[in-house]
């Protein structure tokens, strides 16, 4: 289904989905909770339906951490270290988005 034209819309929509965090994989720590999970679900659903959507988010190499509790219930955190280039591919083109036709 991917890449087909949606006749019922009467046009080929182009959608930029902006979210501060997006959960696409547990190997890509670009989310910390519900908002990111919802954004990831929305992007996957759009892809499954062949909608021309691009996800736009922030990318951090650090700042996320894994939380654990020890046997006494004390919380410990450990920094998540990851290398985006091992999981993501830089696209050769850049785009500009003009919300409501206004200059970005």
Secondary structure, DSSP 8 states (H G I E B T S, - for coil): -TT---GGGTS---EEEE-S---S-TTS----SHHHHHHHHHHHHHHHTT--EEEE----SSS-EEEEE-TT--EEEEE----GGGT----S------GGG---
